[in-house]
């Protein structure tokens, strides 16, 4: 009933459905922006910033996303993307070496997976932080602190990644929509952590 009262005249769906649709359009724009690979951190960070703005009364549209992203494609953002891509390639190479039957391969694979998961959590949490819009090193430092101090939030990030990967695996076209829900989950975890820091 309260949702009916918050609708504008002539609005068919309530604000939650509008946010859901906007999140999907931002996710589609993010997926396209991620295709060059070195733009992944900037694209995901921009999506998080746009979705965070929705909670502050700003529009969460693909047009606003593209406006934010255009300001982001600078040397620092591309360097962050190159570092993330190099880390992903190193992780894949390590797992390939472990699968080649080297001595101690099972233990090495477990350690490499743990390090990779930790790096993924820190990287994704850094994308969700407001500092990532202007200062990647500060965002990564803050994300690393949050990853350790907020284990529940880090687990939520891993669950969000697993859910996005499972959706993309089950139905390939969903891979182009998955960045939207992932960015929303990352933003929610960061907002939740920010609220805990203020109390």
C-alpha positions, -999 to +999 in steps of 0.1 A: +000+000+000+028+024+008+044+017-026+011+027-042+013+061-024+049+067-036+040+064-073+039+094-095+006+101-114+005+078-145+034+056-132+027+020-139+054+005-116+067+016-083+101+031-076+117-003-068+108-017-102+121+016-118+154+011-099+155-026-111+151-015-147+177+012-144+201-012-128+197-036-158+203-008-183+234+003-163+245-033-162+242-036-200+262-004-205+288-016-181+291-050-199+298-031-232+323-008-215+341-038-201+348-054-235+383-038-239+392-055-205+415-027-193+384-006-188+368-031-163+377-013-130+366+021-144+334+007-159+325-011-127+334+018-105+313+041-126+283+017-123+287+017-085+288+055-084+257+058-105+238+033-084+250+049-052+236+082-066+202+066-069+200+064-032+207+102-031+179+111-055+200+112-087+189+093-118+205+059-123+202+058-161+225+045-188+229+081-200+242+093-167+264+062-165+280+071-199+286+107-187+304+094-156+324+069-176+336+095-201+353+114-173+369+082-160+389+070-190+422+086-180+457+071-175+451+061-138+420+042-146+436+024-175+466+016-154+443+001-127+427-020-155+461-032-167+471-042-132+438-061-128+442-078-161+478-088-153+467-102-120+439-123-136+464-137-162+489-145-135+461-163-115+451-183-146+487-192-153+492-203-117+462-226-118+474-240-152+508-248-136+490-265-106+470-286-131+502-297-149+510-321-121+539-303-104+550-315-069+528-300-042+502-289-068+471-295-047+484-273-019+496-247-044+462-246-060+444-241-027+468-213-017+465-197-052+427-198-050+427-182-016+450-154-027+430-150-059+397-148-039+412-122-015+425-101-044+391-103-061+373-091-030+397-062-025+395-052-061+357-053-063+353-035-029+377-009-042+355-003-073+325+003-050+343+029-029+336+066-037+374+072-037+378+050-068+364+079-089+395+100-082+422+080-063+426+042-069+454+037-043+432+052-016+403+031-027+424-001-027+438+007+008+403+013+022+390-018+005+418-039+019+409-026+054+372-033+049+379-068+035+396-077+068+374-059+092+341-068+075+343-105+068+305-107+063+307-081+036+336-099+019+315-131+019+286-112+004+309-100-024+320-135-031+284-147-031+275-119-055+303-129-079+293-166-077+257-157-084+266-135-114+289-162-128+262-189-123+237-168-141+261-162-170+269-199-171+233-210-172+222-185-199+250-167-218+229-136-227+226-129-189+264-122-189+256-088-204+231-080-176+252-095-147+273-063-141+243-044-130+232-066-101+269-072-093+275-034-091+243-030-070+255-057-046+290-041-043+274-007-037+251-021-010+280-038+008+300-006+008+270+015+019+264-010+047+300-008+058+299+030+056+269+030+079+287+007+103+317+030+103+295+061+112+279+043+142 
